Every structure is written in C-alpha cells, then in structure tokens.
Amino acid sequence: MARKVKEIHSALIAEKNKIPELQGLNSGSQVAIWRLFLYLVATVIHAFEKALDVFKANVYTVIENNRPGTLSWYTEKAIMFQLNDLLDTKTLAYSIIDESRQIIKFASATENISGGVTLKLSKQDAPLSTEELDKFIAYMEQIKFAGTQISYVSIEPDAITIDMEVFYNGLVSESYVRSAIDLAIASYFDDVGFNGVFRLNSLIERLRLLNEVIDVDMRQIEVTQNSQSNLIGISYSAISGRFVYNRSDSVIQLTVL
C-alpha cells in the first residue's frame, strides 16, 4: 500500500540525518531548498507506489480470473463460449477467438447449497435457446474443474410490476414527471446489473432524488417468473439473474402536493 507523502518525506529526512556529509543541511525552515527537494522526491515516490498498487491489483485480478475452479473463472469461461465451435483437445481453448460466435453477454457463477456451482446465463436480450444451452453445457462439462456439479439457468427475466403513488410538484406537467419516473426506474435496474439484488429502499431513494418528486408511497411490488407471481419485501434476487420492468401492468398514481 502506498505510503503518504508526509511519511516518505520524514523517512528521507531521517536517512539524510544519518549521513555525516549532509549534517550541514540543518535549517529548520520548512521552505529550505533541501527540504523542498526532498519533498519533491517524496511526491514522486508516492506516485510510483500508487501506480504499483494499481498494477498489483490488476495482476491479482488476472490471476484470480484464470485460476481454474474459481467462481470468477467459471464466469469468464462462460462469456468466452463460442457457438458451433470446437475446443482444441490439448489446450481446451478455442484456436481462434471469434467474438461473433460469443453469444453469452451476461454470466454469473455462485456457489449453491449443494456445494456445486450455479451458472446464470443470458444473451443480450434473451435467454439461450434449448439448443444453444445444450451446446454450452457440453462445452462447460468439457472444461470444468473435475468433480464440480454445475446447475445451469437461462430463462426469461424476472418481471417487476410496481404499484405506487408519487407526490410531485404541481409546477411540472404530469407527462414530464411520468417520463422522469420511467427513466429513473430503468436507470435503477441498469445499475442493479446481472445477478444483482433488487432493494426496495434503493429504488425509493432513486425516485426521491428526482427534483420533481416530493415523496413516494410504495404500495406493492410484485415479481413474476415462469407465470408465478410473488410480492417483494425488502429485497429480491432474480432467479434468472435479470430484471425487466413490467411498465404496462404497473400502476403509477401521480398526485400533486
């Protein structure tokens, strides 16, 4: 971890005091030339140490992502899958990287209650088809860490339906407020990301940040997955890994306050 400039500067002064030939540099002034010079050196060393910290962090990330059997390794390998392509039997890698064949845009690996790995997958705007998923499973079973049991999930997104009353400033048109609310909700789900956690209070806070909104009364939030609907309490993790806002069935009541 990079040391502070003051810490490095003090260390340099201590080293200077150990050298007999430099005993003459003893001015107590904070603007003495030799003190300013050492401060400049300390600043350069501090910048170098910070750069080293960033470099080490990047190296550790690369190592972690490429270490077989880790959750990040499974995620990385899922993204690298190339549809209708064969692995080199010796290296278990593709001979040619073809991004046009890399259909999986979102992936997440987590440890499940059985001690295995659950892989959630999605293309840009849709789950994998049955054929695509079968080919992906064949690929992953070939490269996976020996003995690991993997569960594969690639299904339609979890649909969120919102029922709420929003109190807003009457100086602003209702259509403008409704548009701002839609954008805020869409932005919130983008920030949640793939396999993120929906948090009720976070959504309410996001809506309250709008200049036009005075307050929010969240009456009910419902999630639908595979034709089954349930109410959401404080938080919810998407079974599919992805959320979609069901705007058409949501009830957004606007009230001037």
C-alpha positions as CSV (number, residue, x, y, z in Angstrom):
1,M,0.0,0.0,0.0
2,A,1.3,3.4,-1.0
3,R,2.7,5.5,1.8
4,K,1.6,9.1,2.4
5,V,3.9,11.9,1.1
6,K,4.5,13.1,4.6
7,E,5.6,9.6,5.7
8,I,8.0,9.3,2.8
9,H,9.3,12.8,3.4
10,S,10.0,12.1,7.1
11,A,11.8,8.8,6.1
12,L,14.0,10.7,3.6
13,I,15.0,13.3,6.3
14,A,15.8,10.5,8.7
15,E,18.1,9.0,6.1
16,K,19.7,12.3,5.4
17,N,20.5,12.8,9.1
18,K,22.5,9.5,9.1
19,I,24.9,10.9,6.5
20,P,27.8,12.9,8.1
21,E,28.5,14.8,4.9
22,L,24.9,16.2,5.0
23,Q,24.9,17.4,8.6
24,G,25.3,21.0,7.3
25,L,21.8,20.8,5.9
26,N,20.2,21.6,9.2
27,S,17.9,24.6,8.6
28,G,14.6,24.3,10.4
29,S,12.8,26.4,7.8
30,Q,10.0,24.5,6.0
31,V,11.0,26.2,2.8
32,A,14.7,25.4,2.9
33,I,15.9,24.3,-0.5
34,W,17.0,20.8,0.7
35,R,13.6,20.2,2.4
36,L,11.7,21.3,-0.7
37,F,13.9,19.0,-2.8
38,L,13.2,16.0,-0.5
39,Y,9.5,16.8,-0.6
40,L,9.6,16.7,-4.4
41,V,11.3,13.3,-4.3
42,A,8.8,12.1,-1.8
43,T,5.9,13.1,-4.1
44,V,7.4,11.2,-7.0
45,I,7.9,8.1,-4.8
46,H,4.3,8.4,-3.6
47,A,3.0,8.5,-7.2
48,F,5.2,5.5,-8.1
49,E,3.9,3.5,-5.1
50,K,0.3,4.2,-6.0
51,A,1.0,3.1,-9.6
52,L,2.4,-0.2,-8.2
53,D,-0.7,-0.7,-6.1
54,V,-2.9,-0.4,-9.2
55,F,-0.6,-2.8,-11.1
56,K,-0.6,-5.4,-8.3
57,A,-4.4,-5.2,-8.1
58,N,-4.7,-5.8,-11.8
59,V,-2.3,-8.7,-11.7
60,Y,-4.2,-10.3,-8.8
61,T,-7.4,-9.9,-10.8
62,V,-6.0,-11.6,-13.8
63,I,-4.6,-14.5,-11.7
64,E,-7.9,-15.0,-10.0
65,N,-9.9,-15.0,-13.2
66,N,-7.6,-17.5,-14.8
67,R,-7.3,-19.9,-11.8
68,P,-9.3,-23.0,-12.7
69,G,-12.2,-23.8,-10.4
70,T,-12.9,-20.3,-9.0
71,L,-16.3,-18.7,-9.4
72,S,-14.8,-15.8,-11.5
73,W,-13.1,-18.4,-13.7
74,Y,-16.5,-20.0,-14.5
75,T,-18.0,-16.6,-15.3
76,E,-15.1,-15.8,-17.6
77,K,-15.2,-19.1,-19.4
78,A,-19.0,-18.8,-19.8
79,I,-18.5,-15.4,-21.6
80,M,-15.8,-17.0,-23.8
81,F,-18.1,-19.7,-25.1
82,Q,-18.3,-19.7,-29.0
83,L,-21.4,-21.3,-30.5
84,N,-20.8,-24.0,-33.1
85,D,-17.1,-24.0,-32.5
86,L,-14.8,-26.8,-31.2
87,L,-12.2,-26.7,-28.5
88,D,-8.6,-27.7,-29.0
89,T,-8.5,-31.1,-27.3
90,K,-5.0,-30.4,-25.9
91,T,-5.4,-26.9,-24.6
92,L,-9.2,-26.9,-24.0
93,A,-9.3,-23.5,-25.6
94,Y,-10.5,-22.2,-29.0
95,S,-7.8,-22.0,-31.7
96,I,-9.3,-18.8,-33.0
97,I,-11.2,-16.2,-30.9
98,D,-14.3,-15.3,-32.8
99,E,-16.4,-12.7,-31.0
100,S,-19.3,-13.1,-33.5
101,R,-19.8,-16.6,-32.0
102,Q,-19.7,-15.4,-28.4
103,I,-23.5,-15.2,-27.8
104,I,-23.4,-15.1,-24.0
105,K,-23.3,-11.4,-22.9
106,F,-24.2,-11.9,-19.2
107,A,-23.0,-14.6,-16.8
108,S,-22.7,-15.2,-13.1
109,A,-21.3,-18.1,-11.1
110,T,-22.3,-18.6,-7.5
111,E,-21.9,-21.5,-5.0
112,N,-25.2,-23.3,-4.3
113,I,-26.5,-25.0,-1.2
114,S,-25.3,-28.4,-2.6
115,G,-21.7,-27.2,-2.7
116,G,-21.8,-27.0,-6.5
117,V,-21.9,-24.1,-8.9
118,T,-24.9,-22.3,-10.3
119,L,-24.3,-20.6,-13.6
120,K,-26.8,-18.0,-14.7
121,L,-26.6,-17.0,-18.4
122,S,-28.2,-14.7,-20.9
123,K,-27.7,-13.3,-24.4
124,Q,-28.0,-9.6,-24.9
125,D,-31.8,-9.5,-24.9
126,A,-32.9,-13.1,-24.4
127,P,-32.2,-16.4,-22.7
128,L,-30.3,-19.2,-24.5
129,S,-32.5,-21.4,-26.7
130,T,-32.6,-25.1,-25.7
131,E,-30.2,-26.0,-28.5
132,E,-27.8,-23.2,-27.5
133,L,-27.9,-24.2,-23.8
134,D,-27.3,-27.8,-24.7
135,K,-24.2,-26.8,-26.6
136,F,-23.0,-24.6,-23.8
137,I,-23.4,-27.4,-21.3
138,A,-21.3,-29.7,-23.5
139,Y,-18.6,-27.0,-23.6
140,M,-18.6,-26.3,-19.9
141,E,-18.7,-30.0,-18.9
142,Q,-15.5,-30.4,-21.0
143,I,-13.5,-27.7,-19.3
144,K,-15.0,-27.6,-15.8
145,F,-13.0,-28.4,-12.7
146,A,-13.1,-32.1,-12.0
147,G,-15.9,-33.2,-9.8
148,T,-17.8,-29.9,-9.8
149,Q,-21.6,-30.2,-10.1
150,I,-23.0,-27.3,-12.2
151,S,-26.6,-26.1,-12.4
152,Y,-27.4,-24.1,-15.5
153,V,-30.0,-21.3,-15.5
154,S,-31.0,-19.4,-18.7
155,I,-34.6,-18.3,-18.5
156,E,-36.8,-15.3,-19.2
157,P,-36.1,-12.3,-17.0
158,D,-37.9,-11.7,-13.7
159,A,-40.6,-9.2,-14.4
160,I,-41.2,-6.4,-11.8
161,T,-44.6,-4.8,-11.5
162,I,-44.8,-1.6,-9.4
163,D,-47.9,-0.2,-7.6
164,M,-47.1,3.2,-6.1
165,E,-48.3,6.8,-5.5
166,V,-45.9,9.6,-6.3
167,F,-46.4,13.1,-4.9
168,Y,-45.0,15.7,-7.2
169,N,-44.6,19.5,-7.7
170,G,-47.6,20.8,-9.5
171,L,-45.5,23.3,-11.4
172,V,-44.3,20.5,-13.5
173,S,-46.5,18.7,-16.1
174,E,-47.7,15.2,-15.2
175,S,-46.4,13.8,-18.5
176,Y,-42.9,15.2,-17.7
177,V,-43.0,13.6,-14.2
178,R,-44.1,10.3,-15.6
179,S,-41.3,10.3,-18.1
180,A,-38.7,11.1,-15.5
181,I,-40.0,8.3,-13.3
182,D,-39.8,5.8,-16.1
183,L,-36.2,6.8,-16.8
184,A,-35.3,6.6,-13.1
185,I,-36.7,3.1,-12.8
186,A,-34.9,2.0,-16.0
187,S,-31.6,3.5,-14.7
188,Y,-32.0,1.8,-11.4
189,F,-32.4,-1.7,-12.9
190,D,-29.4,-1.0,-15.2
191,D,-27.3,-0.2,-12.0
192,V,-28.6,-3.4,-10.3
193,G,-26.9,-5.3,-13.2
194,F,-26.8,-9.0,-13.9
195,N,-27.5,-11.2,-10.9
196,G,-27.7,-8.1,-8.7
197,V,-30.1,-7.6,-5.8
198,F,-33.3,-5.5,-6.1
199,R,-33.6,-3.4,-2.9
200,L,-36.9,-1.6,-2.3
201,N,-35.4,1.3,-0.3
202,S,-32.8,1.9,-3.0
203,L,-35.5,2.3,-5.7
204,I,-37.5,4.7,-3.4
205,E,-34.3,6.7,-2.8
206,R,-33.6,6.9,-6.5
207,L,-37.1,8.2,-7.2
208,R,-36.9,10.8,-4.4
209,L,-33.7,12.2,-5.9
210,L,-35.9,13.5,-8.8
211,N,-36.3,17.3,-8.5
212,E,-40.0,16.9,-9.5
213,V,-40.8,14.3,-6.9
214,I,-41.7,15.3,-3.3
215,D,-42.4,11.9,-1.9
216,V,-43.2,8.2,-2.8
217,D,-45.7,5.8,-1.3
218,M,-44.7,2.3,-2.4
219,R,-47.8,0.3,-2.1
220,Q,-46.7,-3.0,-3.6
221,I,-44.0,-4.6,-5.8
222,E,-44.6,-7.9,-7.5
223,V,-42.2,-10.2,-9.3
224,T,-43.3,-12.7,-11.9
225,Q,-41.1,-15.6,-13.0
226,N,-42.4,-18.6,-15.0
227,S,-46.0,-17.5,-14.7
228,Q,-45.7,-17.4,-10.9
229,S,-46.1,-14.1,-9.1
230,N,-44.9,-13.1,-5.6
231,L,-44.7,-9.9,-3.6
232,I,-41.3,-8.5,-2.9
233,G,-40.4,-7.3,0.6
234,I,-37.1,-5.6,1.4
235,S,-35.0,-7.2,-1.3
236,Y,-35.1,-9.9,-4.0
237,S,-32.5,-11.7,-6.1
238,A,-33.6,-12.6,-9.6
239,I,-33.9,-16.3,-10.3
240,S,-32.9,-15.6,-13.9
241,G,-30.2,-13.2,-13.0
242,R,-32.0,-10.4,-14.9
243,F,-34.8,-7.9,-14.2
244,V,-37.3,-6.4,-16.6
245,Y,-39.7,-3.6,-15.6
246,N,-43.3,-4.5,-16.5
247,R,-44.4,-1.0,-17.2
248,S,-47.7,-1.9,-18.9
249,D,-49.1,-3.6,-15.8
250,S,-47.6,-1.2,-13.3
251,V,-49.8,1.4,-11.5
252,I,-48.1,4.8,-11.1
253,Q,-50.5,7.2,-9.5
254,L,-49.4,10.8,-9.6
255,T,-50.7,13.3,-7.0
256,V,-49.9,17.0,-6.8
257,L,-48.7,18.0,-3.4
